[in-house]
Amino acid sequence: QVQLVESGGGLVQAGGSLRLSCAASGSIFGISTMGWYRQAPGKQRELVAVITSGGSTNYADSVKGRFTISRDNAKNTVYLQMNSLKPEDTAVYYCNTRIRNTYYWGQGTQVTVAS
């Protein structure tokens, strides 16, 4: 059993910053890629950023230069630092991790950016 617990969402003004955290626990031996996805109302879930256990990263074009993903392997935690937030970043943000060829999802955390 794997648990992903997210925190850090909220309401922020455009141009502001938020930091999301996601801690993995349970049967997490073999944890590899960790990442963040988001889903806005009426839209499909989309990739925001991912990071491998070795630290390689990949970002959606829409967040490059504004968001930074990082992880603490000792704590099995992934972070998403979001700067220069825009109203179009408003969405539910989901943590995702791959463990031995199975993907797991967090419950989601709401990020709302007011214009």
C-alpha positions in Angstrom: 0.0 0.0 0.0 1.3 3.4 -1.0 0.2 6.8 0.3 0.9 10.2 -1.3 0.1 13.1 0.9 0.1 16.5 -0.8 0.2 19.9 0.9 0.9 23.6 0.0 -2.0 24.6 -2.2 -4.1 27.7 -1.7 -5.2 31.0 -3.1 -2.6 33.5 -4.3 -2.5 36.7 -6.4 -1.1 36.7 -9.9 2.6 37.0 -9.7 2.8 35.3 -6.4 4.4 32.0 -5.3 3.4 28.7 -3.8 5.3 25.6 -2.9 3.7 22.2 -3.1 5.0 19.2 -1.2 4.2 15.5 -1.7 5.4 12.8 0.8 5.3 9.2 -0.2 5.0 6.4 2.4 4.1 2.8 2.7 5.4 0.1 0.3 7.7 2.4 -1.6 10.7 0.3 -2.2 11.8 0.8 -5.8 10.4 4.3 -6.0 11.6 6.1 -9.2 10.1 9.0 -11.0 8.0 11.5 -9.1 6.1 14.3 -10.6 3.2 16.8 -10.6 0.2 16.9 -12.9 -2.7 19.4 -12.9 -6.3 19.4 -14.1 -8.2 22.6 -14.7 -12.1 22.6 -14.9 -13.2 21.2 -18.2 -9.7 20.2 -19.2 -7.7 17.0 -19.3 -5.0 16.3 -16.7 -1.7 17.4 -18.0 2.0 17.0 -17.0 3.5 19.9 -15.1 6.9 18.5 -14.2 8.7 15.2 -13.4 12.0 14.3 -11.8 13.8 11.0 -11.8 15.5 9.5 -8.8 18.8 10.7 -10.3 17.5 14.3 -10.5 16.8 14.6 -14.2 13.8 16.9 -14.8 11.3 17.6 -17.5 8.8 20.5 -17.6 5.7 21.5 -19.5 6.5 24.4 -21.8 3.9 26.5 -20.1 5.8 26.4 -16.8 9.4 26.5 -17.8 11.4 29.2 -16.1 8.6 29.7 -13.5 8.3 26.3 -11.8 11.0 24.2 -10.2 10.7 20.6 -9.2 13.0 19.0 -6.7 13.0 15.9 -4.4 14.5 14.7 -1.2 15.1 11.0 -1.7 15.8 10.4 2.0 12.3 11.7 2.8 10.7 10.3 -0.3 9.3 13.8 -0.9 8.9 15.8 -4.1 8.4 19.6 -4.2 7.1 22.0 -6.7 8.2 25.6 -6.3 5.8 27.8 -8.3 6.8 31.4 -9.0 5.3 34.1 -11.2 1.9 32.4 -11.0 -0.7 33.2 -13.6 -4.5 32.8 -13.5 -4.1 30.0 -16.1 -2.2 28.0 -13.5 -5.4 27.6 -11.5 -6.1 23.8 -11.2 -6.0 20.9 -9.0 -2.4 19.7 -8.7 -1.8 16.0 -8.3 1.3 14.2 -7.2 2.3 11.1 -9.1 5.0 8.5 -8.5 6.2 5.4 -10.2 7.0 2.4 -8.0 8.1 -0.8 -9.7 6.1 -0.2 -12.9 3.0 1.0 -11.0 1.9 4.6 -10.9 0.2 6.1 -7.9 -1.7 9.4 -7.4 -2.2 11.7 -4.6 -5.6 13.1 -3.7 -4.9 16.5 -5.3 -4.5 20.0 -3.9 -6.2 23.1 -5.2 -4.2 26.0 -6.5 -6.1 29.2 -7.3 -4.5 32.2 -8.8 -6.5 35.4 -8.7 -6.0 38.1 -11.3 
